[in-house]
Amino acid sequence: MPHMPPHCCPPGRPGDPSAVPAPVAFEGNGQGDHASAIRLPGGTFLMGSEDPDANPGDGEGPVREVTVPPFAIDAHCVTNERFATFIEATGYRTEAELFGWSYVFAAFLPGELRRVSPRPKSTPWWCGVQGASWASPEGPGSDLSGRSDHPVVHVSWTDASAFCQWEGARLPTEAEWEYAARGGLRGKRFPWGDELTPGGEHRCNIWQGRFPSRNTAEDGYAGTAPVTAYRPNGYGLHNVAGNVWEWCADWWAVDPSRAEGSCLNPAGPGNGTARVLRGGSYLCHDSYCNRYRVAARTSNSPDSSSGNTGFRVAWNTPPGS
Protein backbone atom coordinates (compact mmCIF):
# COMPACT_ATOMS: atom_id res chain seq x y z
CA MET A 1 0.00 0.00 0.00
CA PRO A 2 1.46 3.43 -0.93
CA HIS A 3 2.36 5.79 1.88
CA MET A 4 -0.32 8.43 2.36
CA PRO A 5 0.97 11.85 3.45
CA PRO A 6 -0.59 13.64 6.42
CA HIS A 7 -3.43 16.02 5.76
CA CYS A 8 -4.85 19.10 7.45
CA CYS A 9 -8.47 18.02 7.41
CA PRO A 10 -9.76 17.73 10.98
CA PRO A 11 -11.04 14.37 12.23
CA GLY A 12 -14.72 13.82 12.82
CA ARG A 13 -16.24 14.20 16.25
CA PRO A 14 -16.27 10.81 17.98
CA GLY A 15 -19.10 9.50 20.09
CA ASP A 16 -22.87 9.57 19.92
CA PRO A 17 -24.26 12.94 18.71
CA SER A 18 -27.52 12.20 20.54
CA ALA A 19 -25.62 12.61 23.81
CA VAL A 20 -26.21 16.37 23.71
CA PRO A 21 -29.43 18.34 23.07
CA ALA A 22 -30.22 19.07 19.46
CA PRO A 23 -29.34 22.64 18.45
CA VAL A 24 -32.29 25.00 18.03
CA ALA A 25 -33.45 25.84 14.50
CA PHE A 26 -34.79 29.28 13.65
CA GLU A 27 -37.31 30.54 11.16
CA GLY A 28 -35.71 32.73 8.52
CA ASN A 29 -36.23 36.44 9.00
CA GLY A 30 -34.05 37.72 6.19
CA GLN A 31 -32.58 40.40 8.43
CA GLY A 32 -28.96 39.39 8.01
CA ASP A 33 -26.19 41.28 6.28
CA HIS A 34 -26.72 40.92 2.53
CA ALA A 35 -24.34 43.69 1.48
CA SER A 36 -21.78 41.24 0.11
CA ALA A 37 -24.22 39.05 -1.86
CA ILE A 38 -23.13 38.44 -5.46
CA ARG A 39 -25.70 37.59 -8.11
CA LEU A 40 -24.57 34.94 -10.55
CA PRO A 41 -26.34 34.09 -13.81
CA GLY A 42 -25.78 30.35 -13.62
CA GLY A 43 -24.93 28.25 -16.62
CA THR A 44 -23.00 25.19 -17.69
CA PHE A 45 -19.42 24.64 -16.55
CA LEU A 46 -16.87 21.86 -16.31
CA MET A 47 -16.98 20.49 -12.77
CA GLY A 48 -14.36 18.24 -11.24
CA SER A 49 -10.77 17.40 -12.04
CA GLU A 50 -8.55 14.61 -13.26
CA ASP A 51 -5.50 16.33 -11.80
CA PRO A 52 -2.68 13.87 -11.00
CA ASP A 53 -2.44 15.54 -7.57
CA ALA A 54 -6.03 14.65 -6.71
CA ASN A 55 -6.32 12.75 -3.45
CA PRO A 56 -7.35 9.09 -3.84
CA GLY A 57 -10.90 8.49 -2.71
CA ASP A 58 -11.95 12.14 -2.83
CA GLY A 59 -14.02 11.65 -5.97
CA GLU A 60 -12.94 14.80 -7.79
CA GLY A 61 -13.37 13.24 -11.20
CA PRO A 62 -14.36 12.69 -13.79
CA VAL A 63 -14.61 16.13 -15.35
CA ARG A 64 -18.24 16.56 -16.41
CA GLU A 65 -20.64 19.21 -17.62
CA VAL A 66 -22.85 20.57 -14.85
CA THR A 67 -25.54 23.23 -15.13
CA VAL A 68 -26.69 25.45 -12.28
CA PRO A 69 -29.54 28.01 -12.38
CA PRO A 70 -29.13 31.65 -11.33
CA PHE A 71 -28.44 32.15 -7.63
CA ALA A 72 -26.64 34.48 -5.25
CA ILE A 73 -23.68 33.72 -3.01
CA ASP A 74 -21.72 35.69 -0.47
CA ALA A 75 -18.46 37.27 -1.56
CA HIS A 76 -16.82 35.93 1.57
CA CYS A 77 -17.29 33.66 4.55
CA VAL A 78 -19.45 34.65 7.50
CA THR A 79 -17.33 36.70 9.88
CA ASN A 80 -17.01 36.50 13.65
CA GLU A 81 -18.82 39.83 13.91
CA ARG A 82 -21.72 38.66 11.76
CA PHE A 83 -22.03 35.36 13.62
CA ALA A 84 -21.99 37.23 16.93
CA THR A 85 -25.04 39.20 15.76
CA PHE A 86 -26.86 35.90 15.21
CA ILE A 87 -25.85 34.63 18.66
CA GLU A 88 -26.91 37.87 20.37
CA ALA A 89 -30.29 37.89 18.58
CA THR A 90 -31.15 34.25 19.25
CA GLY A 91 -29.15 32.92 22.20
CA TYR A 92 -28.11 30.00 20.00
CA ARG A 93 -25.47 27.63 21.40
CA THR A 94 -23.20 25.94 18.90
CA GLU A 95 -22.50 22.22 18.93
CA ALA A 96 -18.94 22.86 20.14
CA GLU A 97 -20.47 24.61 23.16
CA LEU A 98 -23.01 21.84 23.72
CA PHE A 99 -20.35 19.12 23.50
CA GLY A 100 -17.95 21.27 25.54
CA TRP A 101 -14.95 21.01 23.20
CA SER A 102 -13.65 21.37 19.66
CA TYR A 103 -10.50 20.61 17.65
CA VAL A 104 -7.66 23.18 17.76
CA PHE A 105 -4.35 22.99 15.89
CA ALA A 106 -1.78 22.01 18.52
CA ALA A 107 0.78 24.69 17.63
CA PHE A 108 -1.73 27.42 18.57
CA LEU A 109 -1.99 26.22 22.16
CA PRO A 110 0.10 27.04 25.23
CA GLY A 111 2.23 24.13 26.45
CA GLU A 112 0.08 23.10 29.39
CA LEU A 113 -3.13 23.03 27.35
CA ARG A 114 -1.36 21.02 24.65
CA ARG A 115 -0.26 18.46 27.20
CA VAL A 116 -3.69 17.88 28.74
CA SER A 117 -5.74 17.92 25.53
CA PRO A 118 -6.32 14.52 23.85
CA ARG A 119 -5.06 14.02 20.29
CA PRO A 120 -6.39 11.61 17.66
CA LYS A 121 -3.73 9.00 16.84
CA SER A 122 -4.09 9.46 13.09
CA THR A 123 -3.87 13.28 13.22
CA PRO A 124 -1.88 14.20 16.36
CA TRP A 125 -1.51 17.84 15.31
CA TRP A 126 -5.16 18.30 16.36
CA CYS A 127 -6.10 18.64 20.03
CA GLY A 128 -9.59 18.17 21.44
CA VAL A 129 -9.68 21.30 23.61
CA GLN A 130 -12.22 21.72 26.39
CA GLY A 131 -13.87 25.13 26.10
CA ALA A 132 -12.81 25.78 22.49
CA SER A 133 -15.66 27.39 20.54
CA TRP A 134 -16.38 30.10 18.00
CA ALA A 135 -15.90 32.82 20.67
CA SER A 136 -12.79 31.17 22.19
CA PRO A 137 -10.99 29.74 19.15
CA GLU A 138 -7.96 28.48 21.10
CA GLY A 139 -9.89 27.46 24.18
CA PRO A 140 -10.01 29.06 27.66
CA GLY A 141 -8.40 32.49 27.81
CA SER A 142 -8.61 33.12 24.06
CA ASP A 143 -11.03 35.55 22.41
CA LEU A 144 -11.80 37.28 19.12
CA SER A 145 -9.72 40.42 19.69
CA GLY A 146 -8.49 41.66 16.32
CA ARG A 147 -10.47 38.99 14.49
CA SER A 148 -13.92 40.54 14.00
CA ASP A 149 -13.42 40.42 10.21
CA HIS A 150 -11.98 36.89 10.20
CA PRO A 151 -14.17 33.91 9.33
CA VAL A 152 -16.06 32.33 12.19
CA VAL A 153 -14.67 28.87 12.98
CA HIS A 154 -15.58 25.98 15.29
CA VAL A 155 -18.99 25.86 13.61
CA SER A 156 -20.53 22.55 12.60
CA TRP A 157 -22.68 21.97 9.53
CA THR A 158 -25.67 22.07 11.88
CA ASP A 159 -24.59 25.45 13.26
CA ALA A 160 -24.06 26.85 9.77
CA SER A 161 -27.52 25.66 8.75
CA ALA A 162 -29.11 27.28 11.82
CA PHE A 163 -27.44 30.58 10.95
CA CYS A 164 -28.73 30.30 7.39
CA GLN A 165 -32.28 29.63 8.59
CA TRP A 166 -32.16 32.69 10.82
CA GLU A 167 -30.75 34.89 8.08
CA GLY A 168 -33.14 33.69 5.39
CA ALA A 169 -30.33 32.07 3.40
CA ARG A 170 -28.97 28.56 2.83
CA LEU A 171 -25.69 26.78 2.30
CA PRO A 172 -24.55 26.53 -1.33
CA THR A 173 -24.70 23.18 -3.06
CA GLU A 174 -21.33 21.71 -3.95
CA ALA A 175 -21.99 22.40 -7.63
CA GLU A 176 -22.90 26.04 -6.93
CA TRP A 177 -19.81 26.41 -4.77
CA GLU A 178 -17.45 25.16 -7.49
CA TYR A 179 -19.19 27.17 -10.22
CA ALA A 180 -18.80 30.33 -8.12
CA ALA A 181 -15.26 29.50 -6.98
CA ARG A 182 -14.03 29.04 -10.55
CA GLY A 183 -14.98 32.66 -11.25
CA GLY A 184 -15.69 32.01 -14.93
CA LEU A 185 -12.36 30.28 -15.65
CA ARG A 186 -12.53 26.97 -17.48
CA GLY A 187 -10.61 23.95 -16.22
CA LYS A 188 -8.07 25.83 -14.09
CA ARG A 189 -6.43 24.47 -10.92
CA PHE A 190 -7.03 27.60 -8.85
CA PRO A 191 -9.59 30.43 -8.86
CA TRP A 192 -7.02 32.67 -10.61
CA GLY A 193 -5.33 30.22 -13.00
CA ASP A 194 -2.91 27.30 -13.00
CA GLU A 195 0.07 28.83 -11.18
CA LEU A 196 -0.02 28.90 -7.38
CA THR A 197 1.96 32.12 -6.92
CA PRO A 198 1.90 34.02 -10.22
CA GLY A 199 4.77 36.48 -10.33
CA GLY A 200 5.68 35.41 -6.80
CA GLU A 201 2.42 36.82 -5.39
CA HIS A 202 0.55 34.87 -2.74
CA ARG A 203 -3.10 34.55 -3.74
CA CYS A 204 -4.38 32.49 -0.82
CA ASN A 205 -3.81 31.69 2.85
CA ILE A 206 -2.17 28.25 3.06
CA TRP A 207 0.75 26.68 4.92
CA GLN A 208 4.31 27.50 3.93
CA GLY A 209 7.13 25.44 5.40
CA ARG A 210 7.12 21.89 6.72
CA PHE A 211 3.87 20.57 8.11
CA PRO A 212 3.11 20.31 10.98
CA SER A 213 6.29 21.58 12.64
CA ARG A 214 7.19 24.82 10.87
CA ASN A 215 5.03 27.45 9.21
CA THR A 216 6.97 30.39 7.77
CA ALA A 217 3.71 32.31 7.16
CA GLU A 218 5.17 33.87 4.04
CA ASP A 219 1.66 34.79 2.89
CA GLY A 220 1.25 36.95 6.00
CA TYR A 221 -0.93 34.67 8.11
CA ALA A 222 -0.23 31.67 10.35
CA GLY A 223 -3.91 31.22 11.21
CA THR A 224 -7.07 32.69 9.73
CA ALA A 225 -6.93 35.82 7.56
CA PRO A 226 -9.60 38.52 7.15
CA VAL A 227 -12.39 37.32 4.88
CA THR A 228 -11.50 39.87 2.18
CA ALA A 229 -7.76 39.18 2.22
CA TYR A 230 -6.19 38.57 -1.21
CA ARG A 231 -7.63 39.38 -4.61
CA PRO A 232 -11.17 38.16 -5.37
CA ASN A 233 -11.78 35.79 -8.25
CA GLY A 234 -13.48 36.73 -11.51
CA TYR A 235 -16.92 36.69 -9.89
CA GLY A 236 -15.83 38.73 -6.87
CA LEU A 237 -15.49 35.89 -4.34
CA HIS A 238 -12.69 36.06 -1.77
CA ASN A 239 -10.76 33.15 -0.25
CA VAL A 240 -12.33 30.23 -2.07
CA ALA A 241 -8.85 28.71 -1.84
CA GLY A 242 -7.32 28.34 1.62
CA ASN A 243 -8.17 30.25 4.80
CA VAL A 244 -10.99 27.99 6.08
CA TRP A 245 -12.85 24.96 4.85
CA GLU A 246 -16.43 25.81 3.86
CA TRP A 247 -19.48 23.65 4.51
CA CYS A 248 -21.72 22.87 1.53
CA ALA A 249 -25.31 21.65 1.62
CA ASP A 250 -24.65 18.22 0.08
CA TRP A 251 -24.26 14.88 1.72
CA TRP A 252 -20.88 13.38 0.81
CA ALA A 253 -20.68 10.77 -1.95
CA VAL A 254 -18.17 9.43 -4.45
CA ASP A 255 -20.40 8.49 -7.35
CA PRO A 256 -18.91 7.16 -10.60
CA SER A 257 -22.30 7.33 -12.34
CA ARG A 258 -21.85 11.09 -12.78
CA ALA A 259 -19.33 10.37 -15.55
CA GLU A 260 -22.06 10.22 -18.16
CA GLY A 261 -23.74 13.19 -19.76
CA SER A 262 -24.75 16.58 -18.41
CA CYS A 263 -26.04 17.08 -14.88
CA LEU A 264 -28.67 19.73 -14.12
CA ASN A 265 -28.45 21.48 -10.75
CA PRO A 266 -27.17 18.48 -8.75
CA ALA A 267 -27.81 18.54 -5.01
CA GLY A 268 -25.98 15.41 -3.90
CA PRO A 269 -27.48 12.22 -2.46
CA GLY A 270 -30.62 12.25 -0.34
CA ASN A 271 -28.88 11.02 2.80
CA GLY A 272 -25.51 10.09 4.23
CA THR A 273 -23.26 10.31 7.24
CA ALA A 274 -20.97 13.19 6.25
CA ARG A 275 -21.33 16.58 4.58
CA VAL A 276 -19.15 18.11 1.87
CA LEU A 277 -16.42 20.64 2.66
CA ARG A 278 -14.71 22.76 0.02
CA GLY A 279 -11.82 25.18 -0.42
CA GLY A 280 -9.00 23.96 1.82
CA SER A 281 -7.61 25.94 4.75
CA TYR A 282 -4.63 27.79 6.17
CA LEU A 283 -3.17 24.39 7.10
CA CYS A 284 -3.02 23.03 3.53
CA HIS A 285 0.22 22.67 1.57
CA ASP A 286 0.94 21.03 -1.79
CA SER A 287 3.44 18.61 -0.23
CA TYR A 288 0.76 16.75 1.74
CA CYS A 289 -2.77 18.19 1.35
CA ASN A 290 -3.30 20.25 -1.75
CA ARG A 291 -7.04 20.41 -1.34
CA TYR A 292 -7.08 24.15 -1.96
CA ARG A 293 -7.34 23.40 -5.68
CA VAL A 294 -10.72 24.53 -6.95
CA ALA A 295 -12.00 21.00 -7.69
CA ALA A 296 -10.71 19.45 -4.46
CA ARG A 297 -13.15 18.21 -1.85
CA THR A 298 -13.38 16.52 1.52
CA SER A 299 -16.02 15.77 4.13
CA ASN A 300 -16.80 15.54 7.82
CA SER A 301 -19.70 14.55 10.05
CA PRO A 302 -22.34 17.30 10.40
CA ASP A 303 -21.68 17.73 14.13
CA SER A 304 -17.90 18.17 13.78
CA SER A 305 -16.08 21.46 14.29
CA SER A 306 -12.53 22.74 14.20
CA GLY A 307 -10.43 25.88 14.10
CA ASN A 308 -10.16 25.77 10.31
CA THR A 309 -13.78 25.23 9.30
CA GLY A 310 -16.33 27.96 8.50
CA PHE A 311 -18.97 28.68 5.84
CA ARG A 312 -20.46 31.19 3.40
CA VAL A 313 -24.12 31.53 2.53
CA ALA A 314 -26.17 31.44 -0.67
CA TRP A 315 -29.69 32.38 -1.75
CA ASN A 316 -32.09 31.05 -4.39
CA THR A 317 -33.34 34.56 -5.04
CA PRO A 318 -30.83 37.35 -4.56
CA PRO A 319 -31.62 39.49 -1.49
CA GLY A 320 -33.64 42.56 -2.36
CA SER A 321 -35.07 41.06 -5.57
C-alpha positions as CSV (number, residue, x, y, z in Angstrom):
1,M,0.0,0.0,0.0
2,P,1.5,3.4,-0.9
3,H,2.4,5.8,1.9
4,M,-0.3,8.4,2.4
5,P,1.0,11.8,3.5
6,P,-0.6,13.6,6.4
7,H,-3.4,16.0,5.8
8,C,-4.8,19.1,7.4
9,C,-8.5,18.0,7.4
10,P,-9.8,17.7,11.0
11,P,-11.0,14.4,12.2
12,G,-14.7,13.8,12.8
13,R,-16.2,14.2,16.2
14,P,-16.3,10.8,18.0
15,G,-19.1,9.5,20.1
16,D,-22.9,9.6,19.9
17,P,-24.3,12.9,18.7
18,S,-27.5,12.2,20.5
19,A,-25.6,12.6,23.8
20,V,-26.2,16.4,23.7
21,P,-29.4,18.3,23.1
22,A,-30.2,19.1,19.5
23,P,-29.3,22.6,18.4
24,V,-32.3,25.0,18.0
25,A,-33.4,25.8,14.5
26,F,-34.8,29.3,13.7
27,E,-37.3,30.5,11.2
28,G,-35.7,32.7,8.5
29,N,-36.2,36.4,9.0
30,G,-34.0,37.7,6.2
31,Q,-32.6,40.4,8.4
32,G,-29.0,39.4,8.0
33,D,-26.2,41.3,6.3
34,H,-26.7,40.9,2.5
35,A,-24.3,43.7,1.5
36,S,-21.8,41.2,0.1
37,A,-24.2,39.1,-1.9
38,I,-23.1,38.4,-5.5
39,R,-25.7,37.6,-8.1
40,L,-24.6,34.9,-10.5
41,P,-26.3,34.1,-13.8
42,G,-25.8,30.3,-13.6
43,G,-24.9,28.3,-16.6
44,T,-23.0,25.2,-17.7
45,F,-19.4,24.6,-16.6
46,L,-16.9,21.9,-16.3
47,M,-17.0,20.5,-12.8
48,G,-14.4,18.2,-11.2
49,S,-10.8,17.4,-12.0
50,E,-8.5,14.6,-13.3
51,D,-5.5,16.3,-11.8
52,P,-2.7,13.9,-11.0
53,D,-2.4,15.5,-7.6
54,A,-6.0,14.6,-6.7
55,N,-6.3,12.7,-3.5
56,P,-7.4,9.1,-3.8
57,G,-10.9,8.5,-2.7
58,D,-11.9,12.1,-2.8
59,G,-14.0,11.7,-6.0
60,E,-12.9,14.8,-7.8
61,G,-13.4,13.2,-11.2
62,P,-14.4,12.7,-13.8
63,V,-14.6,16.1,-15.4
64,R,-18.2,16.6,-16.4
65,E,-20.6,19.2,-17.6
66,V,-22.9,20.6,-14.9
67,T,-25.5,23.2,-15.1
68,V,-26.7,25.5,-12.3
69,P,-29.5,28.0,-12.4
70,P,-29.1,31.7,-11.3
71,F,-28.4,32.2,-7.6
72,A,-26.6,34.5,-5.3
73,I,-23.7,33.7,-3.0
74,D,-21.7,35.7,-0.5
75,A,-18.5,37.3,-1.6
76,H,-16.8,35.9,1.6
77,C,-17.3,33.7,4.5
78,V,-19.5,34.6,7.5
79,T,-17.3,36.7,9.9
80,N,-17.0,36.5,13.7
81,E,-18.8,39.8,13.9
82,R,-21.7,38.7,11.8
83,F,-22.0,35.4,13.6
84,A,-22.0,37.2,16.9
85,T,-25.0,39.2,15.8
86,F,-26.9,35.9,15.2
87,I,-25.9,34.6,18.7
88,E,-26.9,37.9,20.4
89,A,-30.3,37.9,18.6
90,T,-31.1,34.2,19.3
91,G,-29.2,32.9,22.2
92,Y,-28.1,30.0,20.0
93,R,-25.5,27.6,21.4
94,T,-23.2,25.9,18.9
95,E,-22.5,22.2,18.9
96,A,-18.9,22.9,20.1
97,E,-20.5,24.6,23.2
98,L,-23.0,21.8,23.7
99,F,-20.4,19.1,23.5
100,G,-18.0,21.3,25.5
101,W,-14.9,21.0,23.2
102,S,-13.6,21.4,19.7
103,Y,-10.5,20.6,17.6
104,V,-7.7,23.2,17.8
105,F,-4.4,23.0,15.9
106,A,-1.8,22.0,18.5
107,A,0.8,24.7,17.6
108,F,-1.7,27.4,18.6
109,L,-2.0,26.2,22.2
110,P,0.1,27.0,25.2
111,G,2.2,24.1,26.5
112,E,0.1,23.1,29.4
113,L,-3.1,23.0,27.4
114,R,-1.4,21.0,24.6
115,R,-0.3,18.5,27.2
116,V,-3.7,17.9,28.7
117,S,-5.7,17.9,25.5
118,P,-6.3,14.5,23.8
119,R,-5.1,14.0,20.3
120,P,-6.4,11.6,17.7
121,K,-3.7,9.0,16.8
122,S,-4.1,9.5,13.1
123,T,-3.9,13.3,13.2
124,P,-1.9,14.2,16.4
125,W,-1.5,17.8,15.3
126,W,-5.2,18.3,16.4
127,C,-6.1,18.6,20.0
128,G,-9.6,18.2,21.4
129,V,-9.7,21.3,23.6
130,Q,-12.2,21.7,26.4
131,G,-13.9,25.1,26.1
132,A,-12.8,25.8,22.5
133,S,-15.7,27.4,20.5
134,W,-16.4,30.1,18.0
135,A,-15.9,32.8,20.7
136,S,-12.8,31.2,22.2
137,P,-11.0,29.7,19.2
138,E,-8.0,28.5,21.1
139,G,-9.9,27.5,24.2
140,P,-10.0,29.1,27.7
141,G,-8.4,32.5,27.8
142,S,-8.6,33.1,24.1
143,D,-11.0,35.5,22.4
144,L,-11.8,37.3,19.1
145,S,-9.7,40.4,19.7
146,G,-8.5,41.7,16.3
147,R,-10.5,39.0,14.5
148,S,-13.9,40.5,14.0
149,D,-13.4,40.4,10.2
150,H,-12.0,36.9,10.2
151,P,-14.2,33.9,9.3
152,V,-16.1,32.3,12.2
153,V,-14.7,28.9,13.0
154,H,-15.6,26.0,15.3
155,V,-19.0,25.9,13.6
156,S,-20.5,22.5,12.6
157,W,-22.7,22.0,9.5
158,T,-25.7,22.1,11.9
159,D,-24.6,25.5,13.3
160,A,-24.1,26.9,9.8
161,S,-27.5,25.7,8.7
162,A,-29.1,27.3,11.8
163,F,-27.4,30.6,11.0
164,C,-28.7,30.3,7.4
165,Q,-32.3,29.6,8.6
166,W,-32.2,32.7,10.8
167,E,-30.7,34.9,8.1
168,G,-33.1,33.7,5.4
169,A,-30.3,32.1,3.4
170,R,-29.0,28.6,2.8
171,L,-25.7,26.8,2.3
172,P,-24.5,26.5,-1.3
173,T,-24.7,23.2,-3.1
174,E,-21.3,21.7,-3.9
175,A,-22.0,22.4,-7.6
176,E,-22.9,26.0,-6.9
177,W,-19.8,26.4,-4.8
178,E,-17.5,25.2,-7.5
179,Y,-19.2,27.2,-10.2
180,A,-18.8,30.3,-8.1
181,A,-15.3,29.5,-7.0
182,R,-14.0,29.0,-10.5
183,G,-15.0,32.7,-11.3
184,G,-15.7,32.0,-14.9
185,L,-12.4,30.3,-15.7
186,R,-12.5,27.0,-17.5
187,G,-10.6,24.0,-16.2
188,K,-8.1,25.8,-14.1
189,R,-6.4,24.5,-10.9
190,F,-7.0,27.6,-8.9
191,P,-9.6,30.4,-8.9
192,W,-7.0,32.7,-10.6
193,G,-5.3,30.2,-13.0
194,D,-2.9,27.3,-13.0
195,E,0.1,28.8,-11.2
196,L,0.0,28.9,-7.4
197,T,2.0,32.1,-6.9
198,P,1.9,34.0,-10.2
199,G,4.8,36.5,-10.3
200,G,5.7,35.4,-6.8
201,E,2.4,36.8,-5.4
202,H,0.5,34.9,-2.7
203,R,-3.1,34.5,-3.7
204,C,-4.4,32.5,-0.8
205,N,-3.8,31.7,2.9
206,I,-2.2,28.3,3.1
207,W,0.7,26.7,4.9
208,Q,4.3,27.5,3.9
209,G,7.1,25.4,5.4
210,R,7.1,21.9,6.7
211,F,3.9,20.6,8.1
212,P,3.1,20.3,11.0
213,S,6.3,21.6,12.6
214,R,7.2,24.8,10.9
215,N,5.0,27.5,9.2
216,T,7.0,30.4,7.8
217,A,3.7,32.3,7.2
218,E,5.2,33.9,4.0
219,D,1.7,34.8,2.9
220,G,1.2,36.9,6.0
221,Y,-0.9,34.7,8.1
222,A,-0.2,31.7,10.4
223,G,-3.9,31.2,11.2
224,T,-7.1,32.7,9.7
225,A,-6.9,35.8,7.6
226,P,-9.6,38.5,7.1
227,V,-12.4,37.3,4.9
228,T,-11.5,39.9,2.2
229,A,-7.8,39.2,2.2
230,Y,-6.2,38.6,-1.2
231,R,-7.6,39.4,-4.6
232,P,-11.2,38.2,-5.4
233,N,-11.8,35.8,-8.3
234,G,-13.5,36.7,-11.5
235,Y,-16.9,36.7,-9.9
236,G,-15.8,38.7,-6.9
237,L,-15.5,35.9,-4.3
238,H,-12.7,36.1,-1.8
239,N,-10.8,33.2,-0.2
240,V,-12.3,30.2,-2.1
241,A,-8.8,28.7,-1.8
242,G,-7.3,28.3,1.6
243,N,-8.2,30.3,4.8
244,V,-11.0,28.0,6.1
245,W,-12.9,25.0,4.9
246,E,-16.4,25.8,3.9
247,W,-19.5,23.6,4.5
248,C,-21.7,22.9,1.5
249,A,-25.3,21.7,1.6
250,D,-24.6,18.2,0.1
251,W,-24.3,14.9,1.7
252,W,-20.9,13.4,0.8
253,A,-20.7,10.8,-1.9
254,V,-18.2,9.4,-4.4
255,D,-20.4,8.5,-7.4
256,P,-18.9,7.2,-10.6
257,S,-22.3,7.3,-12.3
258,R,-21.9,11.1,-12.8
259,A,-19.3,10.4,-15.5
260,E,-22.1,10.2,-18.2
261,G,-23.7,13.2,-19.8
262,S,-24.7,16.6,-18.4
263,C,-26.0,17.1,-14.9
264,L,-28.7,19.7,-14.1
265,N,-28.4,21.5,-10.8
266,P,-27.2,18.5,-8.7
267,A,-27.8,18.5,-5.0
268,G,-26.0,15.4,-3.9
269,P,-27.5,12.2,-2.5
270,G,-30.6,12.2,-0.3
271,N,-28.9,11.0,2.8
272,G,-25.5,10.1,4.2
273,T,-23.3,10.3,7.2
274,A,-21.0,13.2,6.2
275,R,-21.3,16.6,4.6
276,V,-19.1,18.1,1.9
277,L,-16.4,20.6,2.7
278,R,-14.7,22.8,0.0
279,G,-11.8,25.2,-0.4
280,G,-9.0,24.0,1.8
281,S,-7.6,25.9,4.7
282,Y,-4.6,27.8,6.2
283,L,-3.2,24.4,7.1
284,C,-3.0,23.0,3.5
285,H,0.2,22.7,1.6
286,D,0.9,21.0,-1.8
287,S,3.4,18.6,-0.2
288,Y,0.8,16.8,1.7
289,C,-2.8,18.2,1.4
290,N,-3.3,20.3,-1.8
291,R,-7.0,20.4,-1.3
292,Y,-7.1,24.2,-2.0
293,R,-7.3,23.4,-5.7
294,V,-10.7,24.5,-6.9
295,A,-12.0,21.0,-7.7
296,A,-10.7,19.4,-4.5
297,R,-13.1,18.2,-1.9
298,T,-13.4,16.5,1.5
299,S,-16.0,15.8,4.1
300,N,-16.8,15.5,7.8
301,S,-19.7,14.5,10.1
302,P,-22.3,17.3,10.4
303,D,-21.7,17.7,14.1
304,S,-17.9,18.2,13.8
305,S,-16.1,21.5,14.3
306,S,-12.5,22.7,14.2
307,G,-10.4,25.9,14.1
308,N,-10.2,25.8,10.3
309,T,-13.8,25.2,9.3
310,G,-16.3,28.0,8.5
311,F,-19.0,28.7,5.8
312,R,-20.5,31.2,3.4
313,V,-24.1,31.5,2.5
314,A,-26.2,31.4,-0.7
315,W,-29.7,32.4,-1.8
316,N,-32.1,31.1,-4.4
317,T,-33.3,34.6,-5.0
318,P,-30.8,37.4,-4.6
319,P,-31.6,39.5,-1.5
320,G,-33.6,42.6,-2.4
321,S,-35.1,41.1,-5.6
